[in-house]
């Protein structure tokens, strides 16, 4: 098991380190080897399923008050699709107007949680988290400095929306993405649940203040995102 392997690794490391390292360098060596072990384990196809045992699955629904007028919500506000024309919606300061985005209704302020999103064949989306107070109008920059931590699929390319953007090369097109949030640790990780591979991790150091799930669609006839129900996400290969 992972825990047994980790205990064995630490015991071997401690015995080896006592012989070769001065006391002041021992903890540094242990931390470095722990990080190496974690990085290798994160690439394992078993990792995302194992990780769910230590995270709380959360039910996410979309907040209609934040949805861009070109986005159509359905399935109990679990699905968002690109509409043929802009809807005549009430003016709302929470609504996105510059970009076709929508936020989750739920607010996350602590703990470890995850949710899954079915993207299907769509190649035009952003997924992640953001701060509730991000800009809705004008020149929006989707990057950590402006309160967004997200990845993007567009024109058969994948990007982590860092500064500058980081191109990602998944082995397979993800039909479903799992998002793991570690609030106190300041980490958000994305996994391709088609082949269980790691896509990207943002390491913020720490989060301060509330966070909300973030979704964006690009103009496309096939653009659609569906939030998987908790039970289906846990039991089915695709929701």
C-alpha positions as CSV (number, residue, x, y, z in Angstrom):
1,X,0.0,0.0,0.0
2,X,1.0,3.6,-0.3
3,X,1.3,4.1,3.4
4,X,3.4,1.0,3.9
5,X,5.7,2.1,1.1
6,X,6.0,5.6,2.6
7,X,6.9,4.2,6.0
8,X,9.5,1.9,4.5
9,X,11.0,4.7,2.5
10,X,11.3,6.9,5.6
11,X,12.8,4.2,7.7
12,X,15.4,3.4,5.0
13,X,16.1,7.2,4.6
14,X,16.5,7.8,8.3
15,X,19.0,4.9,8.7
16,X,21.0,6.0,5.7
17,X,20.9,9.6,6.6
18,X,22.1,9.2,10.1
19,X,25.3,7.7,8.7
20,X,26.0,10.2,6.0
21,X,24.4,13.5,7.0
22,X,25.1,15.9,9.9
23,X,22.1,16.4,12.1
24,X,21.3,19.9,10.6
25,X,20.9,18.4,7.1
26,X,18.8,15.4,8.1
27,X,15.4,17.0,8.0
28,X,16.1,18.7,4.7
29,X,17.1,15.4,3.2
30,X,13.9,13.7,4.5
31,X,11.8,16.5,3.0
32,X,13.5,16.3,-0.3
33,X,13.0,12.5,-0.5
34,X,9.4,12.8,0.6
35,X,8.8,15.3,-2.3
36,X,10.5,13.0,-4.8
37,X,8.4,10.1,-3.7
38,X,5.2,12.2,-3.9
39,X,6.0,13.5,-7.4
40,X,6.6,10.0,-8.6
41,X,3.5,8.6,-7.0
42,X,1.3,11.4,-8.5
43,X,2.1,10.2,-12.0
44,X,0.8,6.7,-11.2
45,X,-2.6,5.8,-12.8
46,X,-3.8,4.6,-9.4
47,X,-3.2,7.9,-7.8
48,X,-6.4,9.9,-8.5
49,X,-8.6,7.0,-7.3
50,X,-6.5,6.5,-4.2
51,X,-6.5,10.2,-3.5
52,X,-10.3,10.3,-3.3
53,X,-10.2,8.3,-0.1
54,X,-8.6,11.4,1.6
55,X,-10.8,14.0,0.0
56,X,-14.5,14.9,0.4
57,X,-16.6,14.6,-2.8
58,X,-18.7,17.8,-3.1
59,X,-21.9,18.5,-4.9
60,X,-21.4,21.4,-7.2
61,X,-24.2,23.3,-9.0
62,X,-23.9,26.3,-11.3
63,X,-25.0,29.8,-10.2
64,X,-27.4,31.2,-12.7
65,X,-26.8,34.8,-11.4
66,X,-23.2,34.6,-12.6
67,X,-23.8,32.9,-16.1
68,X,-22.9,34.9,-19.2
69,X,-26.0,35.6,-21.4
70,X,-24.7,33.2,-24.1
71,X,-24.6,30.3,-21.7
72,X,-27.6,28.0,-21.1
73,X,-27.9,26.1,-17.8
74,X,-29.9,22.8,-17.6
75,X,-30.0,19.5,-15.7
76,X,-30.7,21.1,-12.4
77,X,-27.9,23.7,-13.1
78,X,-25.4,20.9,-13.5
79,X,-24.9,21.4,-17.2
80,X,-23.8,24.4,-19.2
81,X,-24.0,24.7,-23.0
82,X,-23.2,27.4,-25.6
83,X,-26.5,29.1,-26.7
84,X,-27.3,30.0,-30.3
85,X,-28.0,33.6,-29.3
86,X,-27.6,35.8,-26.2
87,X,-30.4,35.6,-23.7
88,X,-32.2,38.7,-22.3
89,X,-31.3,38.3,-18.7
90,X,-31.7,40.6,-15.7
91,X,-28.8,42.9,-15.1
92,X,-26.7,41.5,-12.2
93,X,-23.4,42.7,-10.8
94,X,-22.4,39.0,-10.3
95,X,-22.9,38.1,-14.0
96,X,-20.0,37.7,-16.4
97,X,-20.4,39.9,-19.5
98,X,-16.9,40.0,-21.1
99,X,-16.3,36.2,-21.3
100,X,-18.8,33.3,-21.4
101,X,-18.1,32.1,-17.8
102,X,-20.2,30.8,-14.9
103,X,-19.3,30.1,-11.3
104,X,-20.3,27.3,-9.0
105,X,-22.9,28.2,-6.4
106,X,-21.0,26.6,-3.6
107,X,-18.3,28.5,-1.6
108,X,-15.2,26.6,-0.4
109,X,-13.3,28.0,2.6
110,X,-11.4,25.0,4.0
111,X,-10.6,21.4,3.7
112,X,-9.8,18.9,0.9
113,X,-12.5,18.3,-1.6
114,X,-12.9,17.2,-5.2
115,X,-15.5,17.3,-8.0
116,X,-15.6,15.9,-11.6
117,X,-16.7,17.5,-14.8
118,X,-17.6,15.7,-18.0
119,X,-16.2,17.6,-21.0
120,X,-17.0,14.9,-23.6
121,X,-15.7,15.7,-27.1
122,X,-15.6,19.4,-26.4
123,X,-12.3,21.1,-27.2
124,X,-13.3,24.6,-26.0
125,X,-13.4,25.1,-22.2
126,X,-11.7,26.4,-19.1
127,X,-12.0,24.7,-15.7
128,X,-10.7,25.6,-12.3
129,X,-11.4,27.8,-9.3
130,X,-11.5,31.5,-8.7
131,X,-12.1,34.1,-6.0
132,X,-15.7,35.3,-5.8
133,X,-14.8,39.0,-6.4
134,X,-13.0,38.5,-9.8
135,X,-13.8,40.9,-12.6
136,X,-17.0,40.3,-14.6
137,X,-16.6,43.1,-17.2
138,X,-13.9,44.6,-19.2
139,X,-10.4,43.1,-19.7
140,X,-10.5,39.9,-17.7
141,X,-7.1,38.1,-17.3
142,X,-7.6,34.4,-16.3
143,X,-4.4,33.9,-14.2
144,X,-3.5,33.4,-10.6
145,X,-2.5,37.0,-10.1
146,X,-6.1,38.0,-10.8
147,X,-7.7,35.3,-8.7
148,X,-8.1,32.4,-11.2
149,X,-6.4,29.0,-11.2
150,X,-7.6,27.2,-14.3
151,X,-6.6,25.0,-17.2
152,X,-7.8,25.4,-20.8
153,X,-8.6,23.2,-23.8
154,X,-8.8,25.0,-27.1
155,X,-8.2,24.0,-30.7
156,X,-6.7,20.6,-29.7
157,X,-4.3,22.3,-27.4
158,X,-4.2,22.3,-23.6
159,X,-2.8,25.0,-21.4
160,X,-2.3,25.8,-17.7
161,X,-3.3,29.5,-17.3
162,X,-0.2,30.6,-15.5
163,X,1.8,33.7,-16.3
164,X,2.9,33.1,-19.0
165,X,0.7,30.2,-20.0
166,X,2.2,26.7,-19.8
167,X,1.4,24.3,-22.6
168,X,0.2,20.8,-21.5
169,X,0.5,17.6,-23.5
170,X,-1.9,15.0,-22.2
171,X,-1.5,11.5,-23.5
172,X,-5.2,11.3,-24.2
173,X,-8.0,13.8,-24.7
174,X,-9.8,14.0,-21.3
175,X,-13.5,13.2,-21.5
176,X,-13.8,13.8,-17.8
177,X,-11.6,16.0,-15.5
178,X,-11.3,15.6,-11.8
179,X,-10.4,18.6,-9.7
180,X,-8.7,18.2,-6.3
181,X,-8.6,21.2,-4.1
182,X,-6.4,21.3,-0.9
183,X,-7.3,24.6,0.6
184,X,-4.9,24.8,3.6
185,X,-2.0,23.5,1.4
186,X,-2.8,26.0,-1.4
187,X,-2.9,23.3,-4.1
188,X,-5.4,22.6,-6.9
189,X,-4.7,19.6,-9.1
190,X,-6.3,18.4,-12.3
191,X,-6.5,14.8,-13.4
192,X,-7.6,13.2,-16.7
193,X,-10.0,10.5,-15.6
194,X,-10.0,8.9,-19.1
195,X,-6.5,7.5,-18.5
196,X,-6.1,8.6,-14.8
197,X,-3.1,10.8,-15.6
198,X,-2.0,14.0,-13.9
199,X,-2.7,17.1,-16.0
200,X,-1.4,20.0,-13.9
201,X,-1.1,21.2,-10.3
202,X,-1.1,24.9,-9.1
203,X,0.8,25.3,-5.9
204,X,-0.3,28.6,-4.4
205,X,1.3,28.1,-1.0
206,X,-1.9,29.0,0.8
207,X,-5.3,30.3,-0.1
208,X,-6.9,33.2,1.8
209,X,-10.6,33.9,1.6
210,X,-13.4,32.0,-0.2
211,X,-13.1,30.2,-3.5
212,X,-15.7,29.1,-6.1
213,X,-15.6,26.5,-8.9
214,X,-15.0,28.2,-12.3
215,X,-16.2,27.2,-15.7
216,X,-15.8,28.8,-19.1
217,X,-17.0,27.8,-22.6
218,X,-15.7,29.0,-25.9
219,X,-18.1,29.6,-28.8
220,X,-18.7,26.2,-30.3
221,X,-21.7,24.1,-31.4
222,X,-20.4,21.2,-29.3
223,X,-19.4,23.2,-26.2
224,X,-20.9,21.6,-23.2
225,X,-19.8,20.9,-19.6
226,X,-21.6,18.6,-17.2
227,X,-20.8,18.4,-13.5
228,X,-20.9,14.8,-12.4
229,X,-23.2,13.9,-9.5
230,X,-21.2,12.7,-6.5
231,X,-22.4,9.1,-6.6
232,X,-22.0,8.7,-10.3
233,X,-18.6,10.3,-10.3
234,X,-17.5,7.8,-7.7
235,X,-19.1,4.7,-9.4
236,X,-19.1,5.2,-13.1
237,X,-16.2,5.6,-15.6
238,X,-18.1,8.4,-17.2
239,X,-21.1,10.3,-15.8
